[in-house]
Amino acid sequence: MTVEVLHDSMRRIAPEDREPEQLGTGFGGPTGPAEGPVWIREKGHLLFSDIHGNRRMRWAPGEGVSIDKEGTANGNGQTRDPLGRLVVCHHFSRCVDREEADGSVTVIADRYRGLKLNRPNDVVVKSDGSIYFTDPPPKLPFTPPAHTPELDVAGVYRVSPDLREINRVTDRLINPNGLCFSPDEKILYVNDSNAHRKMILAYDVEANGMLDLGSERLFCDMKDDARRGHPDGMKTDIEGNLYCTGPGGIWVLDKAGAHIGTILSDVLPINMAWGDDDWCTLYFTGLTTLNRIRLGIPGVPVPRGAVS
């Protein structure tokens, strides 16, 4: 059994015998992780981060894995904005930036109220172009010893579409990590990978893009599961089911937060991305591997828009 079915609804997503496929290994340095997968639909390939290799990798059908870019300042989470531009979090340069069509780079955020960010980790872009990212505390080996914190909290931030405003939308998590929107963008999910918490929180999104902090609610608590793994990468499908790395593999939760099944894996999944023309393949990175599995419900496309 490679899929743990806890509710019949999981069988619409994957049967018990559906097996993941490994596409490559040897990434992330000696301890990993490989991170930040994102599907480039119009080119038919996947990009992902080799954090401690300080490079970005590319996988394409029939070609396998190759180096896409060297010198990424230990890039981590990646996504695309409505124009298809790549948006990347960097640990060593402590910033979030955007790669323009001409190859130039625009810094989206590197400070908050004049203080350097800790280590931007994961990022999502709303359909209106606003950018949300997590900024957990500095931590070896993801940041060098010299990167002492200037901010005294970890946070989740929003940058306006015109890049003129940056707001910390919440600082209530200890180690904010993965984040994603519900399909209608009315809910933002953020997980806390702190070993004593291992939870996913949900927030209602206000019309101005801020979070209604009074709506904060526990969506999933993983800390009582003793299997190896923790919440990190996170995505939703078009029906609102949420997929999150966790103990034992990739947890699948329905819209109410019920754990309906787990895609079991011995490679310790780290992050994930929907891909292929039908958005029904879930690509996921392990500590040192790239993998994929075909599923029955399409994921929410990235970017949300008309890039083709």
Phi, psi and omega in degrees: 000125177248353175233123178272115181261117180255346177209147183304330181298338179294332183292339172291335181269313179196137174283170184300331186261010179288122187253136172291158178241132177273130183257345180179161180212167178096024183253164172087002184083185186297331181249356184074187006255162160282148191209179165053043179292144175210132183271132177255092193297318184291342178253352177067034177219167181247137170253146174208161186264131168258088194304300186278353168277353178057045183206161175251136183252159177230135172240133177224144178303134179080350181244334183078208186260136176221169178277127178264324181203137173259152176074068185253012184053041181054055178301148182234253184294144180221149172205189179230147177270177184301339177269003178086006179284143182281129178246128191227138170267139181234130178286312189284324177271357174055045183215167167245130180225174183228134178267120183279167182298331181272005179093350177286165184238132176250125176284123180274316180201133172222353179216158172229117183053041175086353182256140181297142173294163181283289178196083180313135194242301182226157190211143172226153178238126178286161183295342176274001178094357177286146189244129178242134179216156177261148182223081180288174181294157173303145182202129173289144357269014183289333174230148181292160179303330183287346182277072176285149185289139170260328175271140183264009176221158167271152185209170168244133188237154173236131175248132182294157182304327179273003178068011183275338184234138172231129179233140170276114186273338171199148174229029185268001179257150180278313180226073180299136189226261181283154176207152178198160177263154166294162182304326180270002178064018179273346180231135170252125176261135177225134178253157180242112184268008174306136187299336181267357183241298176048062186221163172243129176253151178238141179227140170286139180263126180280166184300331180272006178091348176284168179262141172280098185294337175290343179272357182308130181213150176284119180267323180203138177242118184255356193290344180274356177269118187277357180294157181294135176130160183208163178293135181210258180294149188206138178214163173240155172263178187290346178265359177095002173293145182248136180244127183216136173300147182188188180304124176091342182156225179252116179281142174244125183239140176280180186298337179271357180093005178286135179281104186264347179176170180223131170276102187289143182205140177262008181258008180055079180304142183244312181209169188209162177206142173283148180202185186074168186300327181264001180059027180257002176259128176261109174272136178217143177266145169256192178304316183228013188231162169241134187219168174208159175211138178276135182233166191270347180238130181296150175274168174289123183296153173232124357282168175276099182167203191254016177296128181210000000 
